[in-house]
Amino acid sequence: DITIAADDVDGKQPTFSMIKNGIPVKTKIYLRRIPMSTLPVNDEKKSAQFLNELFKKKVIRIKFRQFFFYSFDMNIF
């Protein structure tokens, strides 16, 4: 599960053009592992319910900026 959010730039919603033109855009990324064993794969109704709940949480996370920050060295990858 990946959620990516970008802060406004000078009061404007950021665009890919801003990034392309070298305008810094501060982003937040939330990564979460969802074990395959917990996914409702054989039931369409339960799968739809799972996805609806997942996206509701994403909207809340973005709206209220509920991200956790960790600092790590990118060279470890």
All heavy atoms as an XYZ file, in Angstrom:
641
protein
N       0.866     -1.162      0.000
C       0.000      0.000      0.000
C       0.908      1.219      0.000
O       1.737      1.377      0.886
C      -0.902     -0.033      1.225
C      -1.758      1.210      1.374
O      -2.055      1.854      0.357
O      -2.142      1.520      2.509
N       0.766      2.084     -0.976
C       1.565      3.291     -1.083
C       0.624      4.492     -1.217
O      -0.295      4.477     -2.026
C       2.499      3.260     -2.314
C       3.451      2.080     -2.225
C       3.260      4.567     -2.443
C       4.281      1.885     -3.474
N       0.875      5.508     -0.410
C       0.153      6.772     -0.512
C       1.189      7.865     -0.685
O       2.143      7.942      0.081
C      -0.688      7.051      0.753
O      -1.576      5.953      0.978
C      -1.495      8.331      0.606
N       1.003      8.719     -1.679
C       1.922      9.819     -1.934
C       1.118     11.120     -1.904
O       0.086     11.229     -2.562
C       2.629      9.675     -3.299
C       3.401      8.352     -3.349
C       3.549     10.860     -3.556
C       3.987      8.028     -4.709
N       1.603     12.087     -1.135
C       0.942     13.387     -1.053
C       1.984     14.479     -1.256
O       3.136     14.327     -0.855
C       0.264     13.557      0.301
N       1.576     15.568     -1.873
C       2.486     16.691     -2.113
C       1.905     17.956     -1.502
O       0.704     18.202     -1.585
C       2.700     16.882     -3.607
N       2.783     18.736     -0.864
C       2.357     20.012     -0.292
C       2.157     21.042     -1.399
O       2.769     20.953     -2.470
C       3.412     20.537      0.685
C       3.492     19.699      1.956
O       2.516     18.983      2.263
O       4.522     19.777      2.636
N       1.305     22.031     -1.122
C       1.107     23.127     -2.068
C       2.414     23.891     -2.268
O       3.261     23.944     -1.376
C       0.035     24.084     -1.566
C      -1.369     23.493     -1.663
O      -1.523     22.420     -2.266
O      -2.304     24.116     -1.124
N       2.562     24.472     -3.438
C       3.724     25.294     -3.771
C       3.223     26.717     -4.002
O       2.486     26.971     -4.947
C       4.440     24.759     -5.041
C       5.589     25.653     -5.420
C       4.889     23.326     -4.836
N       3.596     27.619     -3.114
C       3.146     29.011     -3.199
C       1.631     29.107     -3.327
O       1.103     29.868     -4.140
C       3.827     29.734     -4.362
C       5.331     29.838     -4.178
O       5.783     29.942     -3.017
O       6.053     29.811     -5.194
N       0.917     28.282     -2.544
C      -0.541     28.318     -2.523
C      -1.217     27.610     -3.683
O      -2.431     27.661     -3.818
N      -0.430     26.953     -4.538
C      -1.007     26.250     -5.689
C      -0.798     24.750     -5.542
O       0.208     24.299     -5.001
C      -0.337     26.711     -6.981
C      -0.535     28.167     -7.300
C       0.216     28.539     -8.557
C       0.140     30.032     -8.807
N       1.006     30.439     -9.890
N      -1.764     24.005     -6.075
C      -1.626     22.560     -6.079
C      -0.478     22.173     -7.014
O      -0.395     22.660     -8.137
C      -2.925     21.920     -6.558
C      -2.938     20.421     -6.403
C      -4.305     19.834     -6.740
O      -5.164     20.498     -7.322
N      -4.497     18.592     -6.374
N       0.445     21.323     -6.549
C       1.605     20.973     -7.370
C       1.209     20.159     -8.607
O       0.211     19.440     -8.599
C       2.484     20.152     -6.439
C       1.597     19.695     -5.352
C       0.478     20.672     -5.246
N       2.018     20.315     -9.655
C       1.787     19.583    -10.899
C       3.097     18.931    -11.338
O       4.178     19.289    -10.863
C       1.316     20.530    -12.014
O       2.375     21.457    -12.304
C       0.054     21.276    -11.630
N       2.999     17.990    -12.260
C       4.202     17.377    -12.808
C       5.025     18.404    -13.590
O       6.238     18.301    -13.672
C       3.857     16.174    -13.689
C       3.476     14.968    -12.885
C       2.177     14.497    -12.887
C       4.421     14.294    -12.115
C       1.827     13.387    -12.139
C       4.088     13.183    -11.366
C       2.778     12.729    -11.381
N       4.364     19.407    -14.160
C       5.088     20.466    -14.869
C       6.015     21.220    -13.930
O       7.128     21.594    -14.313
C       4.109     21.452    -15.512
O       3.376     20.830    -16.520
N       5.573     21.451    -12.700
C       6.425     22.121    -11.724
C       7.699     21.305    -11.486
O       8.803     21.850    -11.485
C       5.687     22.307    -10.395
C       4.609     23.334    -10.415
S       3.803     23.392     -8.794
C       2.672     24.739     -9.038
N       7.523     20.023    -11.296
C       8.667     19.140    -11.060
C       9.579     19.140    -12.281
O      10.791     19.272    -12.168
C       8.189     17.716    -10.709
C       7.403     17.736     -9.399
C       9.375     16.754    -10.612
C       6.658     16.464     -9.106
N       8.980     19.020    -13.460
C       9.749     19.004    -14.709
C      10.551     20.291    -14.889
O      11.671     20.268    -15.395
C       8.796     18.794    -15.884
C       9.485     18.686    -17.239
C       8.475     18.583    -18.347
C       8.018     19.983    -18.608
N       7.327     20.312    -19.760
N       9.976     21.406    -14.433
C      10.636     22.704    -14.578
C      11.573     23.035    -13.415
O      12.049     24.154    -13.311
C       9.594     23.806    -14.755
C       8.855     23.673    -16.073
O       9.436     23.249    -17.072
N       7.591     24.020    -16.080
N      11.809     22.056    -12.551
C      12.783     22.241    -11.481
C      12.273     22.947    -10.242
O      13.056     23.349     -9.386
N      10.964     23.118    -10.140
C      10.390     23.743     -8.948
C      10.291     22.675     -7.860
O       9.670     21.629     -8.071
C       9.001     24.350     -9.249
C       9.142     25.437    -10.318
C       8.354     24.884     -7.988
C       7.821     25.935    -10.869
N      10.910     22.904     -6.701
C      10.871     21.889     -5.644
C       9.452     21.649     -5.127
O       8.704     22.601     -4.889
C      11.741     22.475     -4.536
C      12.478     23.606     -5.144
C      11.695     24.067     -6.331
N       9.098     20.401     -5.001
C       7.794     20.011     -4.471
C       8.052     19.053     -3.312
O       8.670     18.009     -3.493
C       6.925     19.319     -5.544
C       5.622     18.827     -4.951
C       6.660     20.259     -6.710
N       7.601     19.439     -2.124
C       7.786     18.604     -0.943
C       6.717     17.514     -0.945
O       5.524     17.806     -1.012
C       7.680     19.458      0.322
C       8.017     18.718      1.581
C       8.003     19.678      2.761
C       8.387     18.960      4.029
N       8.381     19.878      5.176
N       7.163     16.265     -0.898
C       6.224     15.147     -0.924
C       6.359     14.306      0.336
O       7.399     14.294      0.991
C       6.451     14.242     -2.144
O       7.788     13.762     -2.110
C       6.198     14.974     -3.430
N       5.292     13.606      0.622
C       5.268     12.666      1.737
C       4.822     11.320      1.171
O       3.893     11.260      0.368
C       4.323     13.150      2.814
C       4.771     14.444      3.473
C       3.688     14.996      4.355
C       4.098     16.306      4.961
N       4.177     17.394      4.007
N       5.510     10.288      1.592
C       5.196      8.946      1.101
C       4.926      8.041      2.295
O       5.697      8.025      3.256
C       6.357      8.379      0.265
C       6.645      9.293     -0.921
C       6.034      6.962     -0.196
C       7.881      8.924     -1.691
N       3.822      7.328      2.232
C       3.460      6.374      3.270
C       3.484      4.986      2.643
O       2.801      4.740      1.641
C       2.059      6.697      3.801
C       1.552      5.721      4.828
C       1.922      5.830      6.163
C       0.694      4.698      4.469
C       1.454      4.941      7.108
C       0.229      3.798      5.409
C       0.604      3.924      6.723
O       0.134      3.036      7.649
N       4.289      4.114      3.207
C       4.389      2.735      2.724
C       3.905      1.795      3.811
O       4.258      1.960      4.985
C       5.833      2.373      2.383
C       6.512      3.198      1.314
C       8.000      2.912      1.303
C       5.910      2.891     -0.029
N       3.137      0.815      3.410
C       2.640     -0.161      4.373
C       2.521     -1.507      3.678
O       1.993     -1.602      2.571
C       1.282      0.268      4.899
C       0.677     -0.692      5.894
C      -0.614     -0.136      6.456
N      -1.630     -0.080      5.431
C      -2.822     -0.693      5.527
N      -3.136     -1.365      6.594
N      -3.691     -0.591      4.550
N       3.018     -2.522      4.327
C       2.919     -3.877      3.782
C       1.609     -4.497      4.245
O       1.279     -4.472      5.421
C       4.083     -4.731      4.273
C       4.060     -6.112      3.714
C       5.235     -6.938      4.253
N       5.172     -8.278      3.753
C       4.442     -9.247      4.284
N       3.704     -9.013      5.359
N       4.431    -10.445      3.759
N       0.853     -5.014      3.295
C      -0.377     -5.729      3.606
C      -0.128     -7.194      3.255
O       0.057     -7.526      2.076
C      -1.573     -5.186      2.800
C      -1.783     -3.698      3.104
C      -2.833     -5.989      3.116
C      -2.832     -3.034      2.241
N      -0.100     -8.068      4.237
C       0.160     -9.480      3.953
C      -0.899    -10.066      3.003
O      -2.100     -9.826      3.170
C       0.080    -10.152      5.320
C       0.299     -9.048      6.310
C      -0.253     -7.808      5.658
N      -0.437    -10.788      2.011
C      -1.350    -11.396      1.038
C      -2.384    -12.288      1.720
O      -3.524    -12.392      1.272
C      -0.563    -12.218      0.010
C       0.290    -11.376     -0.913
S      -0.681    -10.332     -2.005
C      -1.430    -11.547     -3.065
N      -1.992    -12.905      2.820
C      -2.897    -13.823      3.523
C      -4.105    -13.102      4.126
O      -5.093    -13.740      4.475
C      -2.144    -14.567      4.624
O      -1.624    -13.654      5.573
N      -4.046    -11.762      4.237
C      -5.164    -11.004      4.815
C      -6.122    -10.453      3.753
O      -7.143     -9.882      4.097
C      -4.653     -9.832      5.668
O      -3.987     -8.895      4.823
C      -3.726    -10.305      6.775
N      -5.777    -10.634      2.485
C      -6.613    -10.094      1.412
C      -7.753    -11.043      1.064
O      -7.542    -12.247      0.908
C      -5.764     -9.834      0.164
C      -4.603     -8.867      0.327
C      -3.834     -8.752     -0.976
C      -5.092     -7.517      0.784
N      -8.952    -10.503      0.916
C     -10.104    -11.339      0.542
C     -10.133    -11.585     -0.968
O     -10.812    -10.880     -1.707
C     -11.291    -10.498      1.006
C     -10.802     -9.087      0.943
C      -9.341     -9.137      1.216
N      -9.393    -12.570     -1.431
C      -9.213    -12.761     -2.872
C     -10.324    -13.552     -3.562
O     -10.505    -13.426     -4.769
C      -7.855    -13.424     -3.185
C      -6.720    -12.484     -2.809
C      -7.707    -14.750     -2.472
N     -11.075    -14.324     -2.839
C     -12.087    -15.179     -3.476
C     -13.515    -14.700     -3.286
O     -14.451    -15.426     -3.583
C     -11.955    -16.621     -2.958
C     -10.645    -17.247     -3.376
O     -10.174    -17.006     -4.484
N     -10.049    -18.017     -2.498
N     -13.665    -13.500     -2.793
C     -15.002    -12.965     -2.525
C     -15.058    -11.529     -3.036
O     -14.459    -10.620     -2.453
C     -15.288    -13.025     -1.021
C     -16.700    -12.626     -0.659
O     -17.279    -11.739     -1.333
O     -17.232    -13.204      0.303
N     -15.772    -11.326     -4.132
C     -15.817    -10.009     -4.769
C     -16.386     -8.933     -3.849
O     -15.891     -7.805     -3.803
C     -16.641    -10.083     -6.059
C     -16.535     -8.833     -6.893
C     -17.204     -8.975     -8.249
O     -17.286    -10.100     -8.778
O     -17.641     -7.945     -8.772
N     -17.414     -9.278     -3.101
C     -18.042     -8.316     -2.196
C     -17.072     -7.905     -1.076
O     -16.934     -6.725     -0.761
C     -19.316     -8.915     -1.603
C     -20.230     -7.918     -0.952
C     -21.556     -8.560     -0.603
C     -22.552     -7.512     -0.160
N     -23.869     -8.066      0.078
N     -16.388     -8.877     -0.494
C     -15.421     -8.579      0.563
C     -14.214     -7.824      0.005
O     -13.663     -6.948      0.664
C     -14.973     -9.862      1.256
C     -16.024    -10.446      2.172
C     -15.505    -11.680      2.881
C     -16.583    -12.271      3.764
N     -16.107    -13.495      4.448
N     -13.816     -8.149     -1.222
C     -12.708     -7.432     -1.860
C     -13.065     -5.965     -2.069
O     -12.250     -5.070     -1.810
C     -12.356     -8.070     -3.208
O     -11.832     -9.350     -3.030
N     -14.288     -5.718     -2.545
C     -14.748     -4.347     -2.763
C     -14.797     -3.580     -1.439
O     -14.369     -2.424     -1.366
C     -16.126     -4.350     -3.421
N     -15.278     -4.234     -0.389
C     -15.345     -3.605      0.925
C     -13.936     -3.288      1.437
O     -13.685     -2.199      1.958
C     -16.069     -4.520      1.909
C     -16.253     -3.928      3.280
C     -16.989     -4.876      4.216
O     -17.283     -6.017      3.868
N     -17.296     -4.400      5.398
N     -13.014     -4.215      1.260
C     -11.623     -4.011      1.678
C     -11.023     -2.798      0.967
O     -10.407     -1.936      1.585
C     -10.796     -5.263      1.385
C      -9.333     -5.085      1.645
C      -8.817     -5.239      2.915
C      -8.474     -4.739      0.612
C      -7.461     -5.057      3.159
C      -7.120     -4.560      0.842
C      -6.616     -4.712      2.124
N     -11.211     -2.708     -0.352
C     -10.659     -1.594     -1.131
C     -11.300     -0.267     -0.751
O     -10.623      0.758     -0.667
C     -10.804     -1.863     -2.627
C      -9.912     -2.979     -3.156
C     -10.261     -3.288     -4.607
C      -8.448     -2.615     -3.016
N     -12.616     -0.279     -0.512
C     -13.294      0.951     -0.075
C     -12.707      1.455      1.230
O     -12.442      2.654      1.381
C     -14.799      0.723      0.078
C     -15.542      0.909     -1.214
O     -15.178      1.740     -2.029
N     -16.597      0.132     -1.407
N     -12.513      0.567      2.190
C     -11.940      0.953      3.480
C     -10.503      1.448      3.314
O     -10.099      2.413      3.949
C     -12.001     -0.214      4.469
C     -13.400     -0.558      4.933
C     -14.106      0.613      5.601
O     -13.478      1.300      6.437
O     -15.273      0.864      5.277
N      -9.743      0.789      2.458
C      -8.365      1.188      2.198
C      -8.307      2.623      1.659
O      -7.531      3.443      2.136
C      -7.719      0.221      1.204
C      -6.260      0.470      0.845
C      -5.360      0.209      2.042
C      -5.855     -0.428     -0.316
N      -9.166      2.929      0.693
C      -9.152      4.267      0.104
C      -9.707      5.321      1.051
O      -9.272      6.464      1.034
C      -9.854      4.278     -1.248
C      -8.934      3.818     -2.341
C      -8.880      2.478     -2.694
C      -8.087      4.701     -2.977
C      -8.003      2.031     -3.669
C      -7.200      4.274     -3.953
C      -7.168      2.928     -4.298
N     -10.656      4.962      1.920
C     -11.134      5.906      2.938
C      -9.981      6.309      3.851
O      -9.814      7.478      4.191
C     -12.261      5.285      3.772
C     -13.594      5.249      3.093
C     -14.617      4.614      4.014
C     -15.913      4.337      3.290
N     -16.883      3.640      4.171
N      -9.167      5.318      4.250
C      -8.015      5.596      5.112
C      -7.001      6.466      4.386
O      -6.380      7.346      4.986
C      -7.377      4.295      5.573
C      -8.231      3.534      6.565
C      -7.615      2.193      6.911
C      -8.541      1.390      7.797
N      -8.023      0.042      8.069
N      -6.813      6.246      3.094
C      -5.881      7.061      2.311
C      -6.346      8.519      2.282
O      -5.542      9.436      2.456
C      -5.764      6.536      0.880
C      -4.958      5.270      0.750
C      -4.954      4.826     -0.712
C      -4.122      3.618     -0.914
N      -2.689      3.893     -0.875
N      -7.620      8.736      2.058
C      -8.161     10.100      2.004
C      -7.965     10.799      3.346
O      -7.534     11.955      3.401
C      -9.658     10.079      1.599
C     -10.302     11.436      1.813
C      -9.809      9.630      0.161
N      -8.249     10.094      4.432
C      -8.068     10.676      5.764
C      -6.596     10.980      6.005
O      -6.249     12.045      6.510
C      -8.623      9.723      6.842
C     -10.155      9.694      6.762
C      -8.164     10.144      8.243
C     -10.797      8.598      7.576
N      -5.730     10.051      5.621
C      -4.290     10.237      5.824
C      -3.802     11.490      5.090
O      -3.042     12.283      5.628
C      -3.537      9.003      5.332
C      -2.095      8.970      5.735
C      -1.426      7.668      5.327
N      -2.057      6.512      5.945
C      -2.618      5.504      5.274
N      -2.594      5.475      3.966
N      -3.169      4.502      5.909
N      -4.257     11.668      3.867
C      -3.840     12.841      3.094
C      -4.471     14.115      3.650
O      -3.803     15.126      3.831
C      -4.187     12.660      1.603
C      -3.308     11.559      0.996
C      -4.029     13.957      0.841
C      -3.716     11.142     -0.391
N      -5.753     14.057      3.938
C      -6.465     15.243      4.415
C      -5.880     15.777      5.720
O      -5.727     16.984      5.891
C      -7.950     14.919      4.602
C      -8.794     16.096      4.992
C     -10.259     15.734      5.041
C     -11.088     16.939      5.429
N     -12.515     16.619      5.463
N      -5.567     14.888      6.627
C      -5.081     15.309      7.934
C      -3.570     15.154      8.079
O      -3.032     15.268      9.166
C      -5.813     14.548      9.043
C      -7.276     14.880      9.081
C      -8.209     13.973      8.599
C      -7.717     16.102      9.553
C      -9.555     14.277      8.620
C      -9.061     16.409      9.573
C      -9.986     15.504      9.102
N      -2.880     14.863      6.945
C      -1.417     14.763      6.928
C      -0.911     13.772      7.978
O      -0.001     14.050      8.739
C      -0.771     16.121      7.151
C      -1.128     17.154      6.113
C      -0.435     16.821      4.807
N      -0.508     17.942      3.886
C      -0.933     17.816      2.639
N      -1.289     16.657      2.179
N      -0.964     18.851      1.844
N      -1.567     12.621      8.031
C      -1.181     11.594      9.002
C      -0.111     10.696      8.398
O      -0.385      9.577      7.969
C      -2.401     10.780      9.430
C      -3.401     11.599     10.196
C      -4.611     10.801     10.586
O      -4.888      9.740     10.052
N      -5.354     11.303     11.546
N       1.096     11.208      8.380
C       2.237     10.463      7.875
C       3.248     10.346      9.001
O       3.359     11.221      9.849
C       2.886     11.187      6.688
C       2.042     11.185      5.455
C       1.078     12.157      5.252
C       2.213     10.214      4.498
C       0.302     12.156      4.112
C       1.440     10.213      3.347
C       0.485     11.180      3.161
N       3.988      9.279      9.003
C       5.052      9.090      9.971
C       6.367      9.255      9.243
O       6.541      8.755      8.138
C       4.965      7.698     10.610
C       3.672      7.483     11.322
C       2.622      6.828     10.695
C       3.486      7.967     12.606
C       1.412      6.638     11.348
C       2.276      7.785     13.261
C       1.239      7.125     12.630
N       7.289      9.945      9.845
C       8.542     10.253      9.173
C       9.684      9.438      9.754
O       9.846      9.361     10.957
C       8.853     11.751      9.285
C       7.823     12.594      8.610
C       6.774     13.136      9.318
C       7.887     12.801      7.244
C       5.809     13.888      8.683
C       6.923     13.565      6.602
C       5.885     14.105      7.329
N      10.434      8.841      8.888
C      11.625      8.103      9.273
C      12.759      8.591      8.390
O      12.583      8.826      7.207
C      11.430      6.593      9.067
C      10.339      6.025      9.915
C       9.063      5.856      9.406
C      10.580      5.675     11.235
C       8.040      5.348     10.187
C       9.568      5.167     12.025
C       8.304      5.007     11.503
O       7.304      4.513     12.277
N      13.906      8.719      8.967
C      15.076      9.118      8.203
C      15.915      7.880      7.955
O      16.150      7.097      8.867
C      15.863     10.159      8.999
O      17.010     10.523      8.294
N      16.331      7.686      6.719
C      17.183      6.541      6.434
C      18.103      6.874      5.269
O      17.848      7.781      4.491
C      16.366      5.277      6.132
C      15.370      5.445      5.015
C      15.740      5.201      3.706
C      14.078      5.863      5.273
C      14.831      5.349      2.671
C      13.161      6.021      4.243
C      13.533      5.764      2.944
N      19.169      6.129      5.185
C      20.171      6.336      4.152
C      19.731      5.615      2.888
O      19.588      4.398      2.889
C      21.523      5.803      4.650
C      22.646      6.039      3.659
O      22.377      6.530      2.548
O      23.782      5.740      4.023
N      19.516      6.353      1.805
C      19.058      5.739      0.551
C      20.094      4.783     -0.051
O      19.770      3.978     -0.881
C      18.717      6.832     -0.475
C      17.481      7.617     -0.122
S      15.988      6.602     -0.033
C      15.751      6.203     -1.742
N      21.344      4.886      0.387
C      22.387      4.005     -0.157
C      22.235      2.566      0.295
O      22.907      1.689     -0.228
C      23.772      4.532      0.232
C      24.061      5.856     -0.444
O      23.655      6.093     -1.569
N      24.746      6.741      0.260
N      21.348      2.294      1.259
C      21.179      0.925      1.731
C      20.432      0.067      0.733
O      20.452     -1.132      0.810
C      20.489      0.860      3.105
C      19.056      1.402      3.024
C      21.304      1.587      4.161
C      18.238      1.179      4.272
N      19.773      0.689     -0.223
C      19.001     -0.076     -1.201
C      19.873     -0.432     -2.333
O      20.050     -0.299     -3.317
C      17.753      0.696     -1.637
C      16.813      0.921     -0.492
C      16.666      2.177      0.068
C      16.093     -0.117      0.056
C      15.811      2.385      1.124
C      15.238      0.081      1.109
C      15.090      1.339      1.645
